[in-house]
Amino acid sequence: MVLGASFMTGFSACSDNENTPEPEELSQQEQALKAVIEDYVNKSVVPTYKGLADAAIELADACRAMCNAGPSNLTEDMVKQAGEKWITARRYWELSEAWLYGAAADYNIDPHIDTWPLDKTAMENMLNNESQMAQMKDEESAATYVSNSLGQGLLGFHAIEYMLFEPANATTDQTSPRPAGKFTANELYYMAAVADDLRNQCVRLEISWADEGTYSESSEKWTYLADAELEPTFYYGESMKNAGQGGSKYKSYAEAVQELLVGAQDIADEVGGQKIGNPIGNGVENDANYIESPYALNSITDFIDNLKSVRTAYMGYQTENGVTENYIQPVEHSLSDYIKTVDPELDTKVINTIEGAIEAIGNMKEPFASTARDPQYEQVNLAAQKACQDVNDILDEVMNAIQNN
C-alpha cells in the first residue's frame, strides 16, 4: 500500500473542530463527488461485502455439514456443493479487492483470509498434532482458536480450497472436487474451523461498511461477531459518505475519491506486479510458486475479477458480472460520469484501458502454475502484466483531473 500512503500524506487529517462547510455550501465539484461516493458505498462496496458475507456463511455451513457427517458418511455431492460455495464466496472477495483499504486493512482481514502459497508443511504437522486438533473439535471455540493461533498460511480461502479441490494433473486445465474418501476426520475439523473463521471475517467486512444500526445485536450476523469478539469499532461507509464532517476520516469528498482511486490502483498494481509478475519471473519477486488459487484452477478468474472490481469502482456495476446481479447495483452517479463532464476524452481512455486489461488477462491460460513460465505463453502473460500497469497509470491521470478541477 506504498502508493496509497504516499499520496494520502498530501492531505491534512480531519479535525472535529475544523470549520467544515455545511452541505449547502459544498462546491460544485464536492456536490458531484458526494453523489459519486454515496453510490459507490451504497451500491458497490456494501452490496459486494453483503454478497461475500452471505456466501461465506453458506460455505461455512457446507463445511460444517461435511465435518458433522465424518469420513464414513461424507458424500461426493457434499464435497461438490461445498466447492461451489467456495467459488461463489471467492468471486465476491475478488470483486471487492479494489477497496482493500478500510476494514480489510485496519483489521488485517486481507492477509488473514487470502495469504498464499499455502503452508502445506505446517498444515501436515498441525493435522498430526493432537493437542492442536483437540482445540478444533469444539465447534463453539474452534474458529476463535484457529484465528488466534494459526499462521496466515493455514487460514482463509486457500486452506479451504486445498481441501475441496483436486486438479487432474499439473498441466491440464481441469480440476474436480476432492474424492470424499480422501478426507480424514482431522482434515474435516480443521476445514470447518477455518471456514467458520472465514465467515466471521467476511461478516465483519460487511457490517463495518454498512451504516451503523443496519444489523441489530440480536441478528445472526452480529452474533457471529459478538461470539468471536470482532464487533466493528468504526463504520467506514458512514465515514466516507460524511466526508468533511466531524468523525469522518476524510476532509473532503475529493479526498474520499482519492482513496477510491488509490484502492483501485493498488489492486491493479498487485495483479500485474505480484499475482502475475511473481510467477512469471518479472514481478516484485521471482517466485514460481506464488500462484493464487491453484487447486481450484481459479487464478485467471481471480485476476479478471480484480480488474472488474476496478471497473466497478470507476464505472459502477456492469451487468455481465452475472453472479453479483442480486447484490451489486448499477449506480446513477459514477466517477466515470464525473470525469466525463471535465475530460470526456480521458473518461473514454480510462474505460478502454480497464476493458483492455480484462481482455488481456482473459487471454491467459490455466493452470497458471504451468503456463506462467511456459515460453508459449510468455508474450500473453507479459501483455496482461503491462495492461495492469496501464490501468495504474491512467488512474494517475484521473487523480490529476480531480485535483485540477
Beta strands, then each sheet from edge to edge (+ up, - down):
strand 1: 165-167
strand 2: 175-177
sheet 1: 1+ 2-
end
